[in-house]
Amino acid sequence: MKKIIRFVQNHSLSILAAFALFIGTNAATPATFLMTHQPECPKELLK
């Protein structure tokens, strides 16, 4: 148990950075999907 606590104390900023990167990518993915979604153009507009 002491090894786990020591590991978390020594690598707390790395764990925090990895968690922040995970949250950031999960938050940005749906937003960029909605921005790049382009529905099909109706044929009436192409005439």
Backbone torsions as a table, in degrees:
resi	resn	phi	psi	omega
1	MET	NA	-36.5	179.7
2	LYS	-65.8	-32.3	178.7
3	LYS	-65.4	-39.2	-179.8
4	ILE	-66.7	-44.5	-179.9
5	ILE	-64.2	-42.2	179.4
6	ARG	-65.0	-39.4	178.2
7	PHE	-62.8	-44.7	-179.3
8	VAL	-65.9	-39.3	178.8
9	GLN	-66.3	-39.9	-178.0
10	ASN	-75.5	-28.6	-176.0
11	HIS	-116.1	26.4	-175.2
12	SER	-64.2	-38.7	179.9
13	LEU	-71.1	-34.4	176.8
14	SER	-67.2	-40.7	177.9
15	ILE	-65.3	-40.3	178.5
16	LEU	-65.0	-41.0	179.1
17	ALA	-65.3	-41.5	178.5
18	ALA	-64.5	-40.2	178.4
19	PHE	-66.1	-40.6	178.8
20	ALA	-65.4	-39.1	177.3
21	LEU	-64.6	-40.8	177.8
22	PHE	-62.1	-46.9	180.0
23	ILE	-65.2	-41.0	-179.2
24	GLY	-63.8	-43.6	179.9
25	THR	-69.3	-35.8	178.4
26	ASN	-70.6	-27.5	178.3
27	ALA	-81.1	-32.5	-175.7
28	ALA	-82.4	-27.9	-175.0
29	THR	-61.2	-49.8	179.3
30	PRO	-64.5	-33.8	-179.0
31	ALA	-67.3	-42.7	180.0
32	THR	-72.1	-29.3	176.5
33	PHE	-64.7	-41.9	-179.5
34	LEU	-70.0	-30.6	179.9
35	MET	-73.6	-31.9	-176.3
36	THR	-95.2	-4.8	-180.0
37	HIS	-71.8	125.5	178.3
38	GLN	-128.6	109.2	179.9
39	PRO	-66.7	161.4	-179.1
40	GLU	-67.6	138.9	-178.0
41	CYS	-76.7	132.6	177.2
42	PRO	-65.0	147.7	-177.4
43	LYS	-67.1	-23.8	179.0
44	GLU	-66.6	-30.3	179.8
45	LEU	-76.2	-21.3	-177.0
46	LEU	-83.5	-10.5	-178.4
47	LYS	-77.8	NA	NA
